[in-house]
């Protein structure tokens, strides 16, 4: 009887750990540059304007060989290269402050920003 209760408690604990870790998933952001002269950063289908500080997974789709995607902010400077097209994935920790994303060769027209609180 005691072994059965211990097994049940262990199983219940494992289930609780699974539920907690599943709910603590890292939020996903999607960045795109190109194929024209556009650059975006979205959470779902909404343009990112503000986020809470924390860990994020960012998937960049670089759709043009004349663009890149650079993200800068407090303690962060990540970029894709100009030339290679493809999908790039970063896991970053965003701190409070203002972040900017640009295409380096076309920074005057391809840019955006958001706040982290």
N, C-alpha and C positions, 0 to 999 in steps of 0.2 A: 504494500500500500504506500509506504514512504517513497519507494523508488518510482512509483507511478506519479505521485505528486511532484517529485523532483523533476521528472521528465517533462511533465506538463508545464511547470514553472520555467524550465529551460526553453521549451518550445515557445511559450508566450513571450519570453524575453527576446528571443531571436526574431519573432514576428514584429515586436515593437521596434527593434533596431532597424529592420527593413523599412517599416513605415516612416520612421523619422528620417532615414537617409534618403528615401524617395522624395519626401517633401522638401528636402534641403538641396534640390537640384540647382545647378548653376544656371542662371538666366542666359538666354541666347540672344545675341544681337547679330543683325545681318548687314554687312556693308557691301556696296557695289560701286564700281567705277566703270564708266563706259556703258555701251559701246560709243555713244556720242559724248558730249561734254557735260556729263552728269556724274554726281557723286552723292551717295545717300548712306545713311546709317539708320536702321529701323529695328524696333522691337515688335515682332509680329508684323503688322502692316502699317504701323504708326511711326512716323519720323521721330527719332529720339530728340527730345528737348531737355529733359531732366531725368536723372536716375538717382537711386540711392547708392551710397558708397558700398563697395563689396566686390566680390569676385564675379566675373562675367566671361562667357565663351563668345568670341567674336569670329564669325565666318565671313571672310571677304571674298567676293566674286569679282575678280579682275577680268573685265571683258574686252580690254583693248591693250594692244602692245605699245601705245603712246602715253598711257596713264599709269599712275600708281595710287596707292591708298596709304596715307600717313596719318597716324593718330598720336597726338601729343597732349600732355597735361601734366599735373603734378607727379613727377617721378616716372613718367611714361613717354617713350618715343619709339613707336613700332611702325614699320612700313613694309610694303611689298616693293618689288623692284619695278622699274620702268622696263618694259620689254616682255617679260613673261606673263602670259595670260594663264588663268587657272583659279583654283579655289585654295585659299590659305586660311588656317585656323589658328587663333591665338587664345590663350587663357590669360586674362589680366585681372589685376585688382585695382579698381578705381577708387581714388581717395577724393575727399571733398575738394571742389575747385572747378575751374572751367577747362574743358577739353575742346580741342579743335581737330578736325579732320580735313585734309586737303589732298589734291593731286599736285605733287611738287612742280611738274612742268607747267601746270595751268592753274596755279594757286590763286590768281586774281579772280577767276570765274568758277572754279570747282572747289568749293569750300563749304564747311558747316561747323557748327559748334553746339555744345550742350553743357549743362551744369550738373554737377554731382553734389548732393547734399548728404 
